[in-house]
Amino acid sequence: MNDIHNQTITQRIDWLFDLASRHGETFRGPEAWLARERYLAEHPTAIAVLKCMDGRINIPVATHTPTGILMPFRNLGGIFDLGWPHLGEVLAHHVQRMTGTGRRVLFLITYHWSRGNPKRGCAGFNYDTAAAIAHTQEIRRQVEHIFGAGHDTVYPLVCGFETDEEALAIHGSDGNVLDLASLAAADVATLEPRLAALLPDMPAQMRADLLPLLRGNLDHIAQVREQVARHERLLDIEHREWVICVGRGFDFLHTPNLALIIGPYSPDLADPLRKAAGIIKSNMEAGRIPNDGFLLLASVPYDEIGVDRARAEMKSRFLSRFAAGVVSEEFPELAGRMTTRTAVLDWRSRNLELIGA
């Protein structure tokens, strides 16, 4: 699977849609459905993740969390403003839907950086980790302004992601940080008291539901270090994306470093698209991916057939045309190597359905 980056663009696209098909089949299977139901029964907190479009930031993989549990929201650099009309509506709807069924909501507000080389950090913040952290703290304050600062129902948690080892760093409100890269596998038993000391205002059930992610991340860090020891992780920590995804419904892309995923949230959607196209161009020029082409994939999920699906089709077609237009205008030499696909996603079954442009 790691060799997919070196295949022709036609082979890569075929592989990607086969991946989407297999993901949907697995997601719809009785074993997966029962596993999700059991997981959510044991861990009822609804966890949403605000994160960068960077293809290396794959929280379900890094925490060994089953697909379909974490709700992702992506944008360039993890830059969000809850004053953006569409983003505010989407987040408010998500919280209301979850709390309406008796569930609390935990927002993981993430930033990322590289311990080994600042230039492997977040280009969206010009590799300035302090600026990225300051922004996540501002998002945290915005969440508190909208949903309350008592944290009994909605908890905004700032969380760093170190891309070299894919390690989480949990920020407490008092400025202390729990850096999982500093812990050993033997420290797993200490995670619960460490978390309680770091986040004393977090409801006990929410802490219990966060713990599996931290335990999974400790296991994942150990696996990454084993890969490094075997010299299997030389390019993976650098950009190798060859897909630009715009819209929502891309959780089938659970292979890290494959796609740049841009949510439809910012009023200035052209900005992250320009940045994503620039990364694709850089990847080609550096030889990290073949220069024969890349994929632009637009997708919008729907819950119900009829009006909801028809609206998803219209939104996806708009996003596809808009994104292709930005790439063509800003990177005309890259546009000639662009393949576009437009789709809608049945959210309940995770069936990705291609539609005409």
BAGU-229129 format. One line per field, with one value per residue (C-alpha): residue number from 1; x negated, z negated, y negated; residue in one letter. Coordinates in steps of 0.001 Angstrom, whole numbers. Example, Ala and Ser with C-alpha at 12.3 -4.5 7.8 and 13.67 -1.06 7.14 Angstrom:
# residues 2
pos [1,2]
px [-12300,-13670]
pz [-7800,-7140]
py [4500,1060]
code [a,s]
END
This chain:
# residues 357
pos [1,2,3,4,5,6,7,8,9,10,11,12,13,14,15,16,17,18,19,20,21,22,23,24,25,26,27,28,29,30,31,32,33,34,35,36,37,38,39,40,41,42,43,44,45,46,47,48,49,50,51,52,53,54,55,56,57,58,59,60,61,62,63,64,65,66,67,68,69,70,71,72,73,74,75,76,77,78,79,80,81,82,83,84,85,86,87,88,89,90,91,92,93,94,95,96,97,98,99,100,101,102,103,104,105,106,107,108,109,110,111,112,113,114,115,116,117,118,119,120,121,122,123,124,125,126,127,128,129,130,131,132,133,134,135,136,137,138,139,140,141,142,143,144,145,146,147,148,149,150,151,152,153,154,155,156,157,158,159,160,161,162,163,164,165,166,167,168,169,170,171,172,173,174,175,176,177,178,179,180,181,182,183,184,185,186,187,188,189,190,191,192,193,194,195,196,197,198,199,200,201,202,203,204,205,206,207,208,209,210,211,212,213,214,215,216,217,218,219,220,221,222,223,224,225,226,227,228,229,230,231,232,233,234,235,236,237,238,239,240,241,242,243,244,245,246,247,248,249,250,251,252,253,254,255,256,257,258,259,260,261,262,263,264,265,266,267,268,269,270,271,272,273,274,275,276,277,278,279,280,281,282,283,284,285,286,287,288,289,290,291,292,293,294,295,296,297,298,299,300,301,302,303,304,305,306,307,308,309,310,311,312,313,314,315,316,317,318,319,320,321,322,323,324,325,326,327,328,329,330,331,332,333,334,335,336,337,338,339,340,341,342,343,344,345,346,347,348,349,350,351,352,353,354,355,356,357]
px [0,-2900,-3884,-630,-2325,-4578,-1857,-446,2375,4888,3780,3869,7401,8629,7001,8637,12166,11599,10527,13734,15800,14076,14401,18131,18599,16696,18539,21913,20984,22649,19364,18370,21849,21936,18417,19433,22607,20690,17963,20496,22407,19195,17942,20973,19116,19346,15830,15266,11830,10922,7731,5519,6055,2539,2742,399,2962,5003,6316,8321,5205,2939,5282,6431,10029,12641,13804,16965,16433,14618,16320,13693,13663,10711,9278,5922,3666,6570,7586,11209,13411,16740,18009,17903,21613,21483,19022,20997,24196,22576,21000,24147,26233,23772,23849,27629,28024,25655,26999,30532,29705,28120,24486,21782,19500,15706,13997,10359,8936,5664,2471,-579,-4327,-7506,-10044,-12769,-12461,-10284,-9837,-7893,-5438,-2363,-2755,600,-1061,-4405,-5821,-5201,-4011,-3455,-1081,753,1185,2420,5016,6269,6636,8750,10963,11292,12540,14997,16415,16817,18561,21114,21618,20655,17522,18813,17710,20356,21803,19349,15608,13068,9671,6512,4453,1087,34,-3688,-3976,-7362,-6050,-2330,-2140,602,-47,2935,3113,4591,6290,3507,803,-481,-839,-657,-3046,-2455,-5789,-7466,-5732,-6630,-4295,-4602,-3059,331,1628,798,2807,6031,4597,2469,5549,7579,4851,4502,8236,9971,12988,13656,16633,15518,17377,15740,12279,13080,14043,10866,8604,8944,7594,4562,3926,4212,1804,-794,-592,-793,-3863,-5610,-4737,-6032,-9309,-9643,-9127,-11836,-14210,-13589,-14135,-10572,-9574,-11804,-9375,-6135,-6696,-6929,-4151,-3330,307,1630,5345,7146,10475,13004,16206,16967,17233,13660,13178,12439,9072,7617,4222,2089,315,2600,4927,5271,8815,10502,13783,16349,16267,14202,15818,12525,12452,9994,7176,6842,7343,4404,2272,3267,2457,-895,-1663,-740,-2999,-5836,-5362,-5703,-8740,-10490,-9830,-7775,-4922,-4834,-4254,-1707,1291,3366,6992,9456,12348,15457,17888,20899,22693,26439,28635,31886,32894,34943,34335,31316,29531,30454,29046,25860,25467,25793,23333,20799,20987,20480,17459,15975,16364,15144,12065,11153,11498,9143,6509,6817,6485,3655,1715,2483,-442,923,4499,3533,2627,5805,8451,11752,14366,17618,19489,22057,21805,24641,23674,25518,23945,20712,21416,19532,21585,19983,22203,21804,19998]
pz [0,-687,3001,4140,4252,7065,9317,12360,11724,13328,11050,8023,8779,9324,6042,4202,5334,4604,1115,767,1875,-522,-3346,-2736,-2632,-5883,-7540,-6598,-7786,-10887,-12779,-12245,-13090,-16307,-17209,-16795,-18769,-21569,-21545,-21737,-24493,-26508,-25513,-24888,-24581,-21044,-19973,-17170,-15840,-14374,-12408,-9533,-5957,-6087,-5059,-7880,-10522,-10861,-14414,-14118,-12867,-15453,-18301,-17026,-17123,-15050,-11903,-12299,-15942,-15548,-13632,-11597,-10617,-8432,-7125,-6182,-9243,-11473,-11114,-12090,-13194,-14753,-13432,-9928,-9172,-7737,-10292,-13192,-11873,-11324,-14790,-16524,-14679,-15647,-19327,-19399,-17692,-20142,-23296,-22134,-22603,-26008,-24886,-25912,-23228,-23339,-20771,-20104,-18781,-17196,-15910,-14605,-14542,-13949,-16677,-14207,-11711,-11971,-8179,-8560,-10737,-9723,-6584,-7324,-10218,-8431,-10734,-13789,-16437,-19027,-16633,-15970,-19702,-20228,-17504,-19041,-22371,-20635,-19135,-22630,-23892,-20999,-21824,-25442,-24347,-22307,-24414,-27877,-30014,-32634,-30478,-31839,-28385,-25795,-26453,-24126,-24486,-22840,-21540,-19775,-17196,-16671,-13133,-13390,-15901,-15524,-19236,-21004,-23491,-25689,-26983,-30375,-31097,-33560,-30896,-31714,-28856,-28830,-26026,-25214,-23395,-26786,-28203,-27857,-27253,-30938,-31788,-30379,-33889,-34923,-32151,-34145,-37179,-34916,-32931,-36076,-37392,-34047,-33367,-36759,-35284,-32675,-33551,-34683,-31883,-29300,-30720,-30627,-26964,-26139,-27731,-24943,-22465,-24650,-25210,-21493,-20806,-23145,-21196,-17911,-18983,-19783,-16319,-14645,-16533,-15369,-11781,-12230,-13615,-10501,-8248,-6954,-7773,-5789,-3439,-5273,-7615,-4653,-2300,288,947,4485,3836,3043,1378,945,-1025,-3648,-3907,-3402,-6393,-4015,-3443,-6559,-4888,-6170,-3823,-903,-602,-1500,-2828,-2771,-4570,-3051,-6024,-5307,-3503,-1574,-279,2457,-50,-1298,2276,3456,601,1333,5027,4074,1917,4757,7110,4583,4102,7844,8178,5261,6728,3746,6114,9897,11962,14263,12406,9278,8299,7276,5471,4273,1924,-125,-2517,-2783,-5418,-3527,55,1946,1195,-1047,1580,4391,2394,1733,5482,6173,3427,4589,8194,7059,4939,7820,10308,7841,6817,10410,11301,8526,9552,13232,12506,9985,11336,15067,15620,12880,14154,17230,14957,12876,12880,11276,9713,8091,5566,2802,-253,-1880,-5458,-7025,-4780,-3838,-195,2059,5187,8211,10038,13235,13032]
py [0,-2364,-2057,-3659,-7071,-5829,-4393,-6169,-8610,-6236,-3417,-5690,-6885,-3332,-2334,-5239,-4436,-773,-1859,-3887,-901,1480,-1025,-1350,2407,2831,-56,1441,4921,6370,6784,3150,1913,3908,2758,-897,-403,1296,-1361,-4188,-2410,-2161,-5629,-7856,-11166,-12536,-13517,-16015,-16949,-20332,-19794,-20826,-19677,-18172,-14529,-13501,-14471,-11298,-11140,-7876,-6064,-7703,-6756,-3337,-4558,-2685,-4433,-6449,-7422,-10750,-13570,-15467,-19134,-20167,-23407,-24890,-24907,-23964,-27610,-28089,-30951,-30054,-33359,-31899,-31463,-27945,-26574,-27998,-26432,-23033,-22912,-24146,-21558,-18825,-19802,-20070,-16700,-15010,-16634,-15880,-12203,-12789,-12821,-15264,-16706,-16884,-19107,-18244,-21513,-20498,-22035,-20195,-20559,-18566,-17974,-17023,-19867,-22998,-22948,-19716,-21603,-23553,-25646,-27280,-29131,-29540,-26842,-29047,-26595,-29324,-31091,-27822,-27204,-30758,-30212,-26974,-28747,-31385,-28675,-27243,-30607,-30831,-27397,-28485,-31686,-29751,-26637,-27859,-27849,-25428,-22468,-20132,-19440,-20780,-20676,-22340,-20659,-21971,-19082,-19121,-16542,-15943,-14595,-12852,-10309,-11093,-11810,-13739,-16531,-17410,-20986,-21729,-25034,-25915,-25760,-22277,-19797,-16008,-15012,-11371,-11154,-11561,-8487,-4826,-1915,-1059,-4439,-3483,-2760,-6323,-7978,-8156,-10006,-12203,-13190,-13849,-16151,-17933,-18368,-18537,-20347,-17661,-15418,-11973,-10196,-12427,-11690,-7988,-8349,-10273,-7664,-5048,-7596,-8244,-4553,-3954,-6792,-5305,-2046,-3941,-5913,-2636,-1318,-4481,-4191,-603,-1779,-4396,-1768,346,-2718,-2439,-5997,-8317,-10068,-9402,-12321,-14694,-15731,-13057,-13933,-13533,-14184,-17425,-16721,-19495,-19099,-16463,-12700,-11538,-9268,-6383,-8070,-6510,-6095,-8985,-11386,-10688,-13656,-17312,-17630,-21033,-21502,-23892,-26246,-29344,-32286,-32455,-28895,-29837,-30369,-26767,-25538,-27629,-26323,-22725,-23071,-24565,-21533,-19162,-21121,-21000,-17256,-16721,-18971,-17254,-13811,-12678,-11782,-11232,-14356,-12712,-14066,-14509,-14058,-16759,-15074,-16904,-15184,-16231,-13859,-13445,-11805,-11322,-10572,-13123,-16788,-16215,-14141,-16529,-19420,-17441,-16884,-20593,-21528,-18953,-20135,-23715,-22787,-20802,-23653,-26250,-24275,-23432,-27095,-28181,-25639,-26576,-30273,-30071,-27063,-26758,-24382,-22115,-22264,-20262,-17359,-17559,-14830,-15839,-13604,-14721,-12616,-12478,-10258,-8363,-9178,-6255,-3613,-5451,-4649,-7082,-7751,-9408,-11895,-13870,-17180]
code [m,n,d,i,h,n,q,t,i,t,q,r,i,d,w,l,f,d,l,a,s,r,h,g,e,t,f,r,g,p,e,a,w,l,a,r,e,r,y,l,a,e,h,p,t,a,i,a,v,l,k,c,m,d,g,r,i,n,i,p,v,a,t,h,t,p,t,g,i,l,m,p,f,r,n,l,g,g,i,f,d,l,g,w,p,h,l,g,e,v,l,a,h,h,v,q,r,m,t,g,t,g,r,r,v,l,f,l,i,t,y,h,w,s,r,g,n,p,k,r,g,c,a,g,f,n,y,d,t,a,a,a,i,a,h,t,q,e,i,r,r,q,v,e,h,i,f,g,a,g,h,d,t,v,y,p,l,v,c,g,f,e,t,d,e,e,a,l,a,i,h,g,s,d,g,n,v,l,d,l,a,s,l,a,a,a,d,v,a,t,l,e,p,r,l,a,a,l,l,p,d,m,p,a,q,m,r,a,d,l,l,p,l,l,r,g,n,l,d,h,i,a,q,v,r,e,q,v,a,r,h,e,r,l,l,d,i,e,h,r,e,w,v,i,c,v,g,r,g,f,d,f,l,h,t,p,n,l,a,l,i,i,g,p,y,s,p,d,l,a,d,p,l,r,k,a,a,g,i,i,k,s,n,m,e,a,g,r,i,p,n,d,g,f,l,l,l,a,s,v,p,y,d,e,i,g,v,d,r,a,r,a,e,m,k,s,r,f,l,s,r,f,a,a,g,v,v,s,e,e,f,p,e,l,a,g,r,m,t,t,r,t,a,v,l,d,w,r,s,r,n,l,e,l,i,g,a]
END
